Amino acid sequence: MKGKNMSEPTWVAHGTATPGRLSTAVKDLLPAAAFAFPRARKEPMTDASHVRDAMARFNQVQGVSDPERDVAFANIQKAASHFGIQMKESDWHQFGSRRA
């Protein structure tokens, strides 16, 4: 699943979070490794729905560098694989480029 992206993922499945909307309190308790963007703690990925949300909102995340996007893409790939989600994108630059 790795395209041009050479960053190593930091994402680790976190079993204590429940599916559905996550409260601020629950997000605050998650380890950084549960987020697509771990340094910024943006886009938690605790279930398949949240992984899809992270994919859909990838281009909306502000205040992160391209290297952080590389890591986030690797994290999304790892989480998608874990939750059985097939990704069409092989590079983060493809997010949002094929919207109808």
C-alpha positions in Angstrom: 0.0 0.0 0.0 3.0 2.3 0.2 3.2 4.7 -2.8 5.8 7.5 -2.8 5.3 7.9 1.0 8.3 6.7 2.9 7.2 7.8 6.4 6.7 5.2 9.0 3.3 5.1 10.6 2.9 5.9 14.3 -0.7 4.9 14.6 -1.6 2.2 17.1 -5.1 0.7 17.5 -6.7 2.0 20.7 -9.3 -0.4 22.1 -10.9 1.6 24.9 -12.5 4.3 22.7 -16.1 3.7 21.7 -17.4 4.1 18.1 -19.4 7.3 17.4 -18.8 10.9 18.3 -15.9 11.3 20.7 -16.3 13.9 23.4 -13.4 16.3 24.1 -12.8 14.5 27.3 -12.4 11.1 25.5 -10.2 12.7 22.9 -8.0 14.2 25.6 -7.5 10.7 27.1 -6.4 9.1 23.8 -2.7 8.6 23.3 -1.1 10.6 20.4 -0.7 7.3 18.5 -4.5 7.1 18.1 -4.5 10.2 15.8 -3.8 10.6 12.1 -1.8 13.7 13.0 -0.2 12.7 16.3 1.7 15.9 17.1 -1.3 18.1 16.4 -3.7 15.5 18.0 -6.0 15.9 15.0 -8.2 13.3 13.4 -8.6 10.5 16.0 -8.9 7.0 14.4 -10.6 4.7 16.9 -12.9 2.9 14.5 -13.6 2.5 10.8 -15.9 5.5 10.7 -13.2 7.8 12.2 -10.7 6.5 9.7 -13.1 7.4 6.8 -13.6 10.8 8.5 -9.8 11.4 8.6 -9.6 10.5 4.9 -12.4 12.9 4.0 -11.0 15.8 6.2 -7.4 15.3 5.4 -7.1 18.5 3.2 -9.0 20.5 5.8 -6.4 20.0 8.6 -4.5 23.3 9.1 -1.3 24.1 10.9 0.6 21.0 9.9 3.7 20.6 7.7 4.1 18.3 4.6 6.3 15.9 6.7 3.4 15.7 9.2 1.0 15.0 6.3 3.4 12.2 5.2 3.1 10.6 8.7 -0.7 11.2 8.8 -1.1 9.4 5.4 1.0 6.5 6.6 -1.2 6.4 9.8 -4.4 6.4 7.7 -3.1 3.6 5.5 -2.2 1.5 8.6 -5.6 2.2 10.3 -7.5 1.6 7.1 -5.8 -1.8 6.7 -6.6 -2.6 10.3 -10.3 -1.8 9.9 -10.6 -3.4 6.4 -11.0 -0.2 4.5 -9.7 -0.2 0.9 -8.0 3.1 -0.1 -7.8 4.3 -3.7 -5.2 6.9 -2.8 -1.5 6.0 -2.9 -0.3 9.4 -1.9 -1.8 12.1 0.3 -1.8 14.6 -2.6 -4.6 12.6 -4.1 -7.0 13.3 -1.2 -9.7 15.7 -2.5 -8.4 15.6 -6.1 -11.1 13.3 -7.5 -14.3 14.8 -6.0 -17.3 14.9 -8.2 
